[in-house]
């Protein structure tokens, strides 16, 4: 163990140099001719083999930090920058080499701050949807008054106000299901045959847990509106054979999940890390961003959810599931064939959207040139007919390692690698379990980091029964190990941990805010489902967006969001781990290294 620690620390001391080299390797690979891209893939595979060998000896060299950056996603999606787009608009335009770039006005972006605001927005959006409702989540919650709410009964007055308030909170989700049912009914009555389509994507294992579950909640909708409602249940291809038979319920969710959280209503898109459960509508802190009147972005996420839905099990009206005709089964069929089909479907969505946006950029660029010519000839009155130039750019980042798609990982590592000295990165995660690559980049690069994580009392697993009740202690142990590395490298001023603590609340917020050197406001944020941990990178299906903005008002919104979250936190120090609630039992310390990649 001592040798492993010293080897890893030696690698960290050289990480800054490796990080600079990583950016160079990325630029070189992006500009290689297509005939040479096989060389990059070969180097990546060689790096993977070397990495696996080093991992078995619990050692890691700084060279291996380059391995994830040398291996492009499958299939290769790198491309030279679009020559038609004006350079210098912002420094993150390289992201459009990987994913579509959506330029919008900052006035279309609204940052929400509370679970209740999130809930009210969902309710309003469902009631006003005319064409489409698309919702991707881990699961749908169940509550105490399920049957009454299905029958459209209302809560009767209760003797104890506190209990009545609790039950009102419990019913919020179910009234939302009623909202959906009522919207479908109104649409059907108004047109005779409704144009409204509802598509819901959930995880199979999490959505099937228990006798009352997400499936039982949604079957009535399928029965009443079979032509309008689609419910897809993603099943990871890694849970199959004896593994699937032997691992019990709840524990089978550790193998891999559908973890994307997108809520879409006509042309309005809500990106969040929150699930559709009453806790996330009341006292579970998360992040939420609304992109209003953004048809291109809404089309992209609709197509993405449809693509994942096509390779998922389809819920039937009798609570059975079946695959679409001609589709390989995720756990009964050939795994390689299934993953190849899934990769192809998702990459078709990404690449076709990139092509559309590049054509749109080209058209906009030429229109702008013509508009400038008209302005010079006819004066400023001609400007009224020109489209407002975007000041905000949205980049969807997809991570589906089971399918060989690693876009979010590549972008996140590049952001951490290229953050200059005196830049500040605020990184938040509900579950502090960073990948080794992310930890090495944080400890080996030059930017300042403020990392927000859950204190044990606001961890979602706090007070859970059985083995799950020890999970908060396991996170404390991981946190303590990372803090010890920070102290060993004398980086306490540059890398700071902060624990979120709020009585009666749990913490689930994740994301990143990037402040350039000398700036008091962030110009980029990442928001979505990833937790920056091993599961997010290697096991689950994840999606988030990078929002880049030059608009000061939107930057101020993002800054206030960050400040509001961090105000409920305390700085971690050596004395933090001396508190009684930070005591970690010996068996937890022994087991954590073996299971940390599963939670």
C-alpha positions as CSV (number, residue, x, y, z in Angstrom):
1,X,0.0,0.0,0.0
2,X,2.9,2.4,0.8
3,X,4.5,1.7,-2.6
4,X,1.2,2.3,-4.3
5,X,0.7,5.6,-2.5
6,X,4.2,6.8,-3.3
7,X,3.9,5.8,-7.0
8,X,0.6,7.6,-7.3
9,X,2.0,10.7,-5.7
10,X,4.9,10.7,-8.0
11,X,2.5,10.7,-10.9
12,X,0.5,13.6,-9.4
13,X,3.7,15.7,-9.1
14,X,4.1,15.3,-12.9
15,X,0.5,15.8,-13.8
16,X,0.7,19.4,-14.7
17,X,3.2,18.7,-17.4
18,X,1.1,15.8,-18.6
19,X,-2.0,18.0,-18.6
20,X,-0.3,20.4,-21.0
21,X,0.7,17.5,-23.2
22,X,-2.8,16.2,-23.2
23,X,-4.1,19.4,-24.8
24,X,-1.4,19.1,-27.5
25,X,-2.2,15.5,-28.2
26,X,-5.9,16.3,-28.6
27,X,-5.2,19.1,-31.1
28,X,-2.9,16.8,-33.1
29,X,-5.5,14.0,-33.2
30,X,-8.2,16.4,-34.3
31,X,-6.2,17.5,-37.3
32,X,-4.9,14.1,-38.4
33,X,-6.2,13.1,-41.8
34,X,-8.9,10.4,-41.7
35,X,-6.5,7.8,-43.0
36,X,-4.4,8.3,-39.9
37,X,-7.1,8.1,-37.4
38,X,-6.4,4.4,-37.0
39,X,-3.1,5.4,-35.5
40,X,-4.8,7.3,-32.8
41,X,-7.1,4.4,-32.0
42,X,-4.1,2.1,-32.0
43,X,-2.3,4.3,-29.5
44,X,-5.5,4.5,-27.4
45,X,-5.8,0.7,-27.3
46,X,-2.1,0.4,-26.4
47,X,-2.6,3.0,-23.6
48,X,-5.7,1.1,-22.3
49,X,-3.6,-2.1,-22.1
50,X,-0.8,-0.3,-20.3
51,X,-3.3,1.3,-18.0
52,X,-4.9,-2.0,-17.0
53,X,-1.5,-3.4,-16.2
54,X,-0.6,-0.4,-14.1
55,X,-4.0,-0.6,-12.3
56,X,-3.4,-4.2,-11.3
57,X,-0.2,-3.0,-9.6
58,X,-2.1,0.0,-8.1
59,X,0.3,2.4,-9.8
60,X,-0.4,5.2,-12.2
61,X,2.1,7.3,-14.2
62,X,1.5,10.8,-15.5
63,X,1.7,9.5,-19.2
64,X,-1.4,7.4,-18.6
65,X,-3.4,10.6,-18.0
66,X,-3.2,11.0,-21.8
67,X,-4.8,7.7,-22.5
68,X,-8.5,8.8,-22.4
69,X,-7.6,11.8,-24.5
70,X,-5.8,9.8,-27.2
71,X,-8.8,7.5,-27.7
72,X,-11.6,9.1,-29.8
73,X,-15.2,8.0,-29.2
74,X,-16.5,5.3,-31.5
75,X,-17.1,6.1,-34.3
76,X,-14.6,8.9,-34.7
77,X,-16.4,12.3,-34.6
78,X,-13.5,14.7,-34.5
79,X,-13.4,17.3,-37.3
80,X,-11.6,20.5,-38.1
81,X,-13.4,23.7,-36.9
82,X,-16.1,25.1,-39.2
83,X,-14.3,27.7,-41.3
84,X,-17.6,29.6,-41.9
85,X,-18.0,30.4,-38.2
86,X,-16.3,33.6,-36.9
87,X,-13.3,32.8,-34.7
88,X,-12.8,34.4,-31.3
89,X,-16.5,34.5,-30.4
90,X,-15.6,32.4,-27.3
91,X,-12.7,30.0,-26.4
92,X,-14.9,26.9,-26.1
93,X,-15.8,26.6,-29.8
94,X,-13.6,23.4,-30.0
95,X,-16.6,21.6,-28.4
96,X,-18.5,21.8,-31.7
97,X,-15.9,19.4,-33.2
98,X,-17.6,16.7,-31.1
99,X,-21.3,17.7,-30.8
100,X,-23.8,20.1,-32.3
101,X,-23.6,23.7,-31.3
102,X,-26.8,25.5,-30.6
103,X,-26.6,29.3,-30.6
104,X,-29.4,31.0,-28.8
105,X,-30.2,34.3,-27.0
106,X,-29.5,34.4,-23.3
107,X,-33.1,35.6,-22.8
108,X,-34.2,32.0,-23.5
109,X,-32.3,30.6,-20.5
110,X,-33.7,30.6,-17.0
111,X,-31.9,29.2,-14.0
112,X,-34.2,27.8,-11.3
113,X,-33.1,27.5,-7.7
114,X,-35.6,25.3,-5.7
115,X,-37.4,22.0,-5.9
116,X,-40.8,23.7,-5.5
117,X,-40.0,26.0,-8.4
118,X,-39.0,23.0,-10.5
119,X,-42.2,21.2,-9.6
120,X,-44.4,24.2,-10.4
121,X,-42.7,24.7,-13.8
122,X,-43.2,21.0,-14.7
123,X,-46.9,21.3,-13.8
124,X,-47.4,24.4,-16.0
125,X,-45.4,22.9,-18.9
126,X,-47.5,19.7,-18.9
127,X,-50.8,21.6,-18.8
128,X,-49.8,23.8,-21.8
129,X,-48.1,21.2,-24.0
130,X,-49.7,20.9,-27.4
131,X,-47.4,18.7,-29.5
132,X,-45.0,16.6,-27.4
133,X,-44.0,15.7,-23.9
134,X,-40.7,13.9,-23.6
135,X,-39.4,12.9,-20.1
136,X,-36.2,10.9,-19.4
137,X,-35.5,10.0,-15.8
138,X,-34.2,7.3,-13.6
139,X,-37.6,6.5,-12.2
140,X,-41.0,7.8,-11.3
141,X,-41.8,8.0,-7.6
142,X,-44.8,6.4,-5.7
143,X,-46.5,7.8,-2.7
144,X,-49.1,7.3,0.1
145,X,-52.2,8.5,-1.7
146,X,-51.7,6.8,-5.1
147,X,-55.1,5.2,-5.4
148,X,-57.1,8.3,-4.4
149,X,-55.1,10.5,-6.8
150,X,-55.6,8.1,-9.7
151,X,-59.4,8.5,-9.0
152,X,-58.9,12.3,-9.0
153,X,-59.9,12.6,-5.3
154,X,-58.5,15.4,-3.3
155,X,-56.9,15.3,0.2
156,X,-59.4,15.6,3.0
157,X,-58.6,17.8,6.0
158,X,-56.5,15.9,8.5
159,X,-56.5,16.3,12.3
160,X,-52.8,17.1,12.6
161,X,-51.5,20.0,10.4
162,X,-48.0,18.6,10.3
163,X,-49.2,15.2,8.9
164,X,-51.5,17.0,6.5
165,X,-48.6,19.1,5.2
166,X,-46.5,15.9,4.8
167,X,-49.3,14.2,2.8
168,X,-49.7,17.2,0.6
169,X,-46.0,16.9,-0.2
170,X,-46.4,13.2,-0.9
171,X,-49.2,13.8,-3.4
172,X,-47.3,16.3,-5.6
173,X,-46.0,13.7,-7.9
174,X,-49.3,12.0,-8.4
175,X,-51.1,15.2,-9.1
176,X,-48.5,15.7,-11.8
177,X,-49.5,12.3,-13.3
178,X,-53.1,13.6,-13.2
179,X,-51.9,16.7,-15.0
180,X,-50.5,14.5,-17.8
181,X,-53.7,12.5,-18.0
182,X,-55.9,15.6,-18.1
183,X,-53.7,17.2,-20.8
184,X,-54.0,14.1,-23.0
185,X,-57.8,14.0,-22.4
186,X,-58.2,17.7,-23.3
187,X,-56.1,17.2,-26.4
188,X,-58.1,14.2,-27.5
189,X,-61.5,16.1,-26.9
190,X,-60.3,19.2,-28.7
191,X,-59.2,17.5,-32.0
192,X,-61.0,14.2,-32.0
193,X,-57.7,12.5,-32.6
194,X,-54.9,14.1,-30.5
195,X,-51.6,15.4,-31.9
196,X,-50.0,15.3,-28.5
197,X,-47.4,12.5,-28.1
198,X,-45.9,11.5,-24.8
199,X,-42.6,9.6,-24.6
200,X,-41.2,8.5,-21.2
201,X,-37.8,6.8,-20.8
202,X,-36.9,5.2,-17.5
203,X,-34.5,2.6,-16.2
204,X,-35.8,-1.0,-16.2
205,X,-34.4,-2.2,-12.9
206,X,-35.1,1.0,-10.9
207,X,-38.5,1.4,-12.4
208,X,-39.5,-2.2,-11.7
209,X,-38.5,-2.2,-8.0
210,X,-41.2,-3.4,-5.6
211,X,-44.9,-4.2,-6.2
212,X,-45.8,-0.5,-6.6
213,X,-43.4,1.1,-9.0
214,X,-43.0,3.3,-12.0
215,X,-44.6,0.7,-14.3
216,X,-47.7,0.4,-12.2
217,X,-48.0,4.2,-12.2
218,X,-47.8,4.5,-16.0
219,X,-49.9,1.5,-17.1
220,X,-53.2,3.4,-16.8
221,X,-51.9,6.0,-19.2
222,X,-50.9,3.3,-21.7
223,X,-54.4,1.7,-21.3
224,X,-56.3,4.9,-21.9
225,X,-54.1,6.5,-24.6
226,X,-52.3,3.6,-26.4
227,X,-51.7,5.6,-29.6
228,X,-50.3,8.6,-27.8
229,X,-48.1,7.3,-25.0
230,X,-44.8,5.4,-25.2
231,X,-43.0,4.1,-22.1
232,X,-39.5,2.7,-22.7
233,X,-37.5,0.9,-20.0
234,X,-33.7,0.8,-20.6
235,X,-32.0,-2.4,-19.5
236,X,-28.2,-2.3,-19.3
237,X,-26.6,-5.0,-21.5
238,X,-24.0,-5.6,-18.8
239,X,-26.7,-7.2,-16.5
240,X,-27.2,-10.7,-18.1
241,X,-26.9,-14.4,-17.6
242,X,-26.1,-15.7,-14.1
243,X,-25.3,-12.2,-12.9
244,X,-28.9,-11.1,-13.6
245,X,-30.3,-14.2,-11.9
246,X,-28.2,-14.0,-8.8
247,X,-28.0,-10.3,-8.0
248,X,-31.1,-9.3,-5.9
249,X,-33.3,-6.3,-6.4
250,X,-31.8,-3.0,-5.6
251,X,-28.3,-4.4,-5.9
252,X,-28.8,-5.1,-9.6
253,X,-29.0,-1.4,-10.1
254,X,-25.3,-1.1,-9.4
255,X,-24.4,-2.7,-12.7
256,X,-25.7,0.1,-14.9
257,X,-28.7,2.5,-15.2
258,X,-30.5,4.9,-17.5
259,X,-29.5,8.1,-15.6
260,X,-30.4,10.9,-18.0
261,X,-32.8,13.6,-16.7
262,X,-34.4,15.6,-19.5
263,X,-37.9,17.1,-19.4
264,X,-39.2,18.5,-22.6
265,X,-42.5,20.1,-23.5
266,X,-43.1,21.3,-27.1
267,X,-40.0,23.5,-27.7
268,X,-39.1,24.1,-24.0
269,X,-36.4,21.9,-22.4
270,X,-35.6,21.5,-18.7
271,X,-32.1,20.0,-17.9
272,X,-31.6,18.8,-14.4
273,X,-30.1,16.1,-12.2
274,X,-33.5,15.6,-10.4
275,X,-35.7,12.6,-10.8
276,X,-39.5,12.6,-10.9
277,X,-40.2,11.9,-7.2
278,X,-41.8,13.9,-4.5
279,X,-38.5,14.3,-2.6
280,X,-37.1,16.1,-5.7
281,X,-40.1,18.5,-5.6
282,X,-39.8,19.4,-1.9
283,X,-36.6,19.1,0.1
284,X,-33.9,17.5,-2.1
285,X,-31.6,20.2,-3.5
286,X,-30.7,19.9,-7.2
287,X,-30.0,22.1,-10.2
288,X,-32.4,23.1,-13.0
289,X,-32.2,25.1,-16.2
290,X,-35.0,25.9,-18.5
291,X,-34.2,26.5,-22.2
292,X,-37.3,28.3,-23.6
293,X,-38.5,28.4,-27.3
294,X,-35.5,26.4,-28.5
295,X,-36.9,24.1,-31.2
296,X,-33.5,22.8,-32.4
297,X,-32.4,21.8,-28.9
298,X,-35.8,20.2,-28.3
299,X,-35.6,18.3,-31.5
300,X,-32.2,17.0,-30.5
301,X,-33.2,15.7,-27.1
302,X,-36.4,14.2,-28.6
303,X,-34.4,12.3,-31.1
304,X,-31.9,11.2,-28.4
305,X,-34.6,9.9,-26.1
306,X,-36.3,8.2,-29.1
307,X,-33.0,6.5,-30.0
308,X,-32.4,5.1,-26.5
309,X,-36.1,4.2,-26.4
310,X,-35.7,2.2,-29.6
311,X,-33.0,0.0,-28.0
312,X,-35.0,-0.3,-24.7
313,X,-37.8,-2.6,-23.6
314,X,-41.3,-1.3,-24.4
315,X,-43.8,-1.4,-21.5
316,X,-47.1,-3.0,-22.5
317,X,-50.6,-2.4,-21.2
318,X,-50.6,-5.7,-19.3
319,X,-47.3,-4.8,-17.5
320,X,-45.2,-7.1,-19.8
321,X,-42.3,-5.8,-21.8
322,X,-41.0,-6.5,-25.2
323,X,-38.4,-5.3,-27.7
324,X,-39.3,-3.5,-30.9
325,X,-39.5,-5.9,-33.9
326,X,-36.1,-6.7,-35.3
327,X,-34.1,-5.2,-32.4
328,X,-31.5,-7.2,-30.5
329,X,-32.5,-8.0,-26.9
330,X,-30.3,-6.2,-24.3
331,X,-29.7,-9.2,-22.1
332,X,-30.9,-12.2,-24.0
333,X,-29.3,-11.3,-27.4
334,X,-25.7,-10.9,-28.5
335,X,-24.1,-8.2,-26.4
336,X,-21.7,-6.9,-29.0
337,X,-24.4,-6.7,-31.7
338,X,-26.7,-4.9,-29.3
339,X,-24.1,-2.3,-28.3
340,X,-23.1,-1.7,-31.9
341,X,-26.7,-1.0,-32.8
342,X,-27.2,1.3,-29.8
343,X,-24.0,3.1,-30.7
344,X,-25.1,3.6,-34.2
345,X,-28.5,4.9,-33.3
346,X,-27.2,7.4,-30.8
347,X,-24.3,8.6,-33.0
348,X,-26.8,9.1,-35.9
349,X,-28.6,11.6,-33.7
350,X,-25.5,13.4,-32.7
351,X,-23.9,13.5,-36.2
352,X,-27.1,14.5,-38.0
353,X,-27.7,17.3,-35.5
354,X,-24.1,18.4,-36.1
355,X,-24.6,18.5,-39.8
356,X,-27.9,20.5,-39.5
357,X,-26.2,23.0,-37.2
358,X,-23.2,23.4,-39.4
359,X,-25.5,24.1,-42.4
360,X,-27.4,26.6,-40.2
361,X,-24.2,28.3,-39.1
362,X,-23.1,28.6,-42.7
363,X,-26.5,30.1,-43.7
364,X,-26.5,32.5,-40.8
365,X,-23.0,33.5,-41.5
366,X,-23.8,34.4,-45.2
367,X,-27.0,36.1,-44.1
368,X,-25.0,38.2,-41.6
369,X,-22.6,39.3,-44.4
370,X,-25.5,40.3,-46.6
371,X,-27.2,42.1,-43.7
372,X,-24.0,44.0,-43.0
373,X,-23.9,45.1,-46.6
374,X,-27.5,46.3,-46.5
375,X,-26.9,48.2,-43.3
376,X,-23.9,50.0,-44.8
377,X,-26.1,51.0,-47.8
378,X,-29.4,51.7,-46.2
379,X,-28.5,52.8,-42.7
380,X,-29.5,51.4,-39.3
381,X,-33.2,51.0,-40.2
382,X,-32.4,47.8,-42.1
383,X,-31.3,46.1,-38.9
384,X,-34.9,45.5,-37.9
385,X,-35.2,42.5,-40.2
386,X,-32.0,40.8,-39.0
387,X,-32.0,37.9,-36.6
388,X,-30.4,38.7,-33.2
389,X,-26.9,37.3,-32.9
390,X,-26.6,34.5,-30.3
391,X,-24.7,35.4,-27.1
392,X,-25.1,31.9,-25.6
393,X,-24.2,28.5,-26.9
394,X,-25.5,25.1,-25.8
395,X,-23.5,21.9,-26.3
396,X,-25.1,18.5,-25.4
397,X,-22.5,16.2,-23.9
398,X,-23.4,12.4,-24.0
399,X,-21.7,9.7,-22.0
400,X,-22.6,6.1,-22.7
401,X,-19.5,4.0,-22.1
402,X,-21.4,0.7,-22.5
403,X,-22.0,1.8,-26.2
404,X,-18.4,3.2,-26.7
405,X,-19.6,6.9,-26.5
406,X,-17.4,9.0,-24.2
407,X,-18.0,12.6,-25.3
408,X,-18.8,14.0,-21.9
409,X,-15.7,12.4,-20.4
410,X,-13.5,13.9,-23.2
411,X,-14.9,17.4,-22.8
412,X,-14.8,17.4,-19.0
413,X,-11.2,16.2,-19.0
414,X,-10.2,18.9,-21.5
415,X,-11.9,21.6,-19.5
416,X,-10.0,20.5,-16.4
417,X,-6.7,20.2,-18.3
418,X,-6.8,23.6,-20.0
419,X,-8.0,25.7,-17.1
420,X,-5.3,28.3,-16.7
421,X,-3.7,29.6,-13.6
422,X,-6.0,31.8,-11.5
423,X,-9.1,30.4,-13.2
424,X,-11.6,29.1,-10.7
425,X,-13.7,25.9,-11.1
426,X,-16.6,25.2,-8.8
427,X,-17.5,21.6,-9.0
428,X,-20.5,20.1,-7.2
429,X,-21.5,16.4,-6.8
430,X,-24.1,14.8,-4.6
431,X,-21.8,11.7,-4.3
432,X,-18.1,12.4,-4.0
433,X,-16.4,9.6,-5.8
434,X,-14.4,11.2,-8.6
435,X,-12.7,9.1,-11.2
436,X,-9.0,8.7,-10.9
437,X,-8.4,10.7,-14.1
438,X,-10.5,13.6,-12.7
439,X,-8.7,13.5,-9.3
440,X,-5.3,13.5,-11.0
441,X,-6.2,16.5,-13.2
442,X,-7.6,18.5,-10.2
443,X,-4.5,17.8,-8.2
444,X,-2.0,18.2,-11.0
445,X,-3.2,21.3,-12.9
446,X,-3.1,25.0,-12.1
447,X,-6.7,26.3,-11.6
448,X,-8.3,26.9,-8.2
449,X,-11.0,24.4,-7.2
450,X,-13.9,24.6,-4.8
451,X,-15.5,21.2,-4.6
452,X,-19.0,21.0,-3.1
453,X,-20.2,17.6,-1.7
454,X,-22.8,16.3,0.7
455,X,-22.1,16.1,4.4
456,X,-23.2,12.6,5.8
457,X,-26.5,13.9,7.1
458,X,-27.7,15.2,3.7
459,X,-26.5,12.2,1.8
460,X,-29.4,10.5,0.1
461,X,-28.5,7.2,1.7
462,X,-28.3,8.6,5.3
463,X,-30.4,6.5,7.6
464,X,-31.0,3.8,5.0
465,X,-31.6,0.2,6.2
466,X,-29.0,-2.6,5.8
467,X,-25.8,-2.2,3.8
468,X,-27.0,0.9,2.1
469,X,-26.9,2.7,5.5
470,X,-23.1,2.4,5.4
471,X,-22.8,4.2,2.1
472,X,-22.5,7.8,3.6
473,X,-19.6,6.5,5.7
474,X,-17.9,5.1,2.6
475,X,-18.2,8.5,1.0
476,X,-16.6,10.0,4.1
477,X,-13.7,7.6,3.8
478,X,-13.2,8.5,0.1
479,X,-13.4,12.2,0.9
480,X,-10.8,11.8,3.7
481,X,-8.4,10.0,1.4
482,X,-8.7,12.7,-1.2
483,X,-8.2,15.4,1.4
484,X,-5.1,13.6,2.6
485,X,-3.7,13.7,-0.9
486,X,-4.4,17.5,-1.1
487,X,-2.6,18.0,2.2
488,X,0.3,15.8,1.2
489,X,0.8,17.9,-2.0
490,X,0.4,21.2,0.0
491,X,-2.6,22.2,-2.2
492,X,-5.0,23.2,0.5
493,X,-5.2,26.8,-0.7
494,X,-5.8,25.8,-4.3
495,X,-8.1,22.8,-3.9
496,X,-10.8,23.3,-1.2
497,X,-13.5,20.8,-0.2
498,X,-16.8,22.2,1.1
499,X,-19.7,20.1,2.7
500,X,-23.3,21.1,2.0
501,X,-25.4,20.9,5.2
502,X,-29.0,21.9,5.6
503,X,-31.4,20.7,8.3
504,X,-34.2,18.5,6.9
505,X,-32.8,18.5,3.4
506,X,-30.8,16.1,1.2
507,X,-28.3,17.2,-1.5
508,X,-28.2,16.0,-5.1
509,X,-26.8,19.0,-7.0
510,X,-24.1,18.3,-9.5
511,X,-22.3,20.3,-12.2
512,X,-19.5,22.7,-12.8
513,X,-19.0,26.5,-13.1
514,X,-15.9,27.9,-14.8
515,X,-14.6,31.4,-13.9
516,X,-11.8,32.6,-16.2
517,X,-8.8,34.3,-14.7
518,X,-9.6,37.8,-13.6
519,X,-13.4,37.3,-13.9
520,X,-16.0,37.5,-11.1
521,X,-18.6,35.7,-13.2
522,X,-18.7,32.3,-14.8
523,X,-18.7,32.0,-18.5
524,X,-19.4,28.2,-18.7
525,X,-21.4,25.8,-16.7
526,X,-22.1,22.0,-17.0
527,X,-25.5,20.9,-15.9
528,X,-27.2,17.5,-16.2
529,X,-27.1,14.0,-14.8
530,X,-23.4,13.0,-14.3
531,X,-21.8,12.9,-10.9
532,X,-18.2,12.9,-12.2
533,X,-17.7,9.4,-10.6
534,X,-16.8,6.0,-12.0
535,X,-20.5,5.1,-12.5
536,X,-21.2,8.2,-14.5
537,X,-18.2,7.6,-16.8
538,X,-18.2,3.8,-17.1
539,X,-21.6,2.3,-16.2
540,X,-24.6,4.6,-16.7
541,X,-26.2,6.5,-19.6
542,X,-25.6,10.2,-18.9
543,X,-26.3,13.5,-20.5
544,X,-25.6,17.1,-19.6
545,X,-25.1,20.4,-21.5
546,X,-22.3,22.8,-21.5
547,X,-23.8,26.3,-21.5
548,X,-21.3,29.0,-22.6
549,X,-22.5,32.6,-22.4
550,X,-21.1,36.1,-23.0
551,X,-24.2,37.7,-21.6
552,X,-23.5,39.4,-18.2
553,X,-27.1,38.9,-17.0
554,X,-27.1,35.2,-17.5
555,X,-23.6,34.9,-16.1
556,X,-25.0,36.7,-13.0
557,X,-27.8,34.1,-12.8
558,X,-25.3,31.3,-12.9
559,X,-23.1,33.0,-10.3
560,X,-26.0,33.5,-7.9
561,X,-27.0,29.8,-8.4
562,X,-23.4,28.8,-7.4
563,X,-23.3,31.2,-4.4
564,X,-26.7,30.0,-3.1
565,X,-25.5,26.4,-3.1
566,X,-22.1,27.1,-1.5
567,X,-23.6,29.4,1.1
568,X,-25.1,26.3,2.8
569,X,-21.7,24.7,3.2
570,X,-18.7,24.6,5.5
571,X,-15.0,24.3,4.5
572,X,-13.5,20.9,5.2
573,X,-10.4,20.8,7.4
574,X,-8.4,18.2,9.3
575,X,-10.7,18.7,12.3
576,X,-13.8,17.7,10.2
577,X,-12.7,14.1,10.2
578,X,-12.3,14.1,14.0
579,X,-16.0,14.7,14.6
580,X,-18.0,11.7,15.9
581,X,-20.3,11.6,12.8
582,X,-17.2,11.1,10.6
583,X,-16.2,7.9,12.3
584,X,-15.8,5.1,9.7
585,X,-15.9,1.5,10.8
586,X,-13.0,-0.8,9.9
587,X,-15.1,-3.1,7.7
588,X,-16.3,-0.1,5.7
589,X,-12.7,1.0,5.1
590,X,-11.8,-2.5,3.9
591,X,-14.8,-2.9,1.7
592,X,-14.9,0.6,0.1
593,X,-12.0,0.1,-2.3
594,X,-13.6,-3.1,-3.6
595,X,-17.1,-1.6,-4.2
596,X,-16.4,2.1,-4.9
597,X,-16.9,1.7,-8.6
598,X,-20.5,0.5,-8.1
599,X,-22.0,3.5,-6.2
